[in-house]
Amino acid sequence: MVKGNVLMRFTWAIVMLSVAPSTTAGMPGEAVYQGTCIACHGADGEGTLPGVPDLTDPNGALRKSDAELMNNITNGFRSPGSPLTM
């Protein structure tokens, strides 16, 4: 159930992001994730690189408010320990 809730929140964030002008506008959330996010977060959302947030962790990155998640997705965010900015 936790993974389903995480996927639902992340998909909502991606859908909301898709209404902003960008190269992903109008794409379904899953397509955006598969084309953009999967490289670092992995197919299962657990993260594939050091410092990349595990999106399946119930106490992890998706515990933030929806507004903070949207800000991080829209404007970028560097997780502690990660050499990359999302």
Residue pairs with C-beta under 8 A, 6 or more apart in sequence:
2 56
2 58
3 45
3 56
6 45
6 55
6 56
6 58
6 62
7 45
9 62
9 66
9 69
10 29
10 33
10 45
10 55
10 62
11 29
11 30
11 33
12 29
12 66
13 29
13 66
13 69
13 70
13 73
14 24
14 29
14 30
14 32
14 33
14 37
14 73
15 28
15 29
16 70
17 24
17 32
17 70
17 73
17 74
18 24
18 25
18 26
18 27
18 28
18 29
18 32
19 25
20 74
24 32
24 35
24 36
27 35
33 41
39 48
40 47
40 48
40 49
40 52
40 84
40 86
41 47
41 48
41 52
41 53
41 55
42 48
44 56
45 54
45 55
45 56
46 54
46 55
46 56
47 53
47 54
47 55
49 82
49 84
50 81
50 82
50 83
51 79
51 80
51 81
51 82
51 83
51 84
52 79
52 82
52 84
53 60
53 61
53 79
54 60
54 61
55 61
55 62
61 69
61 79
62 69
64 72
71 77
72 86
73 86
76 85
76 86
77 85
77 86
78 84
78 85
78 86
79 86
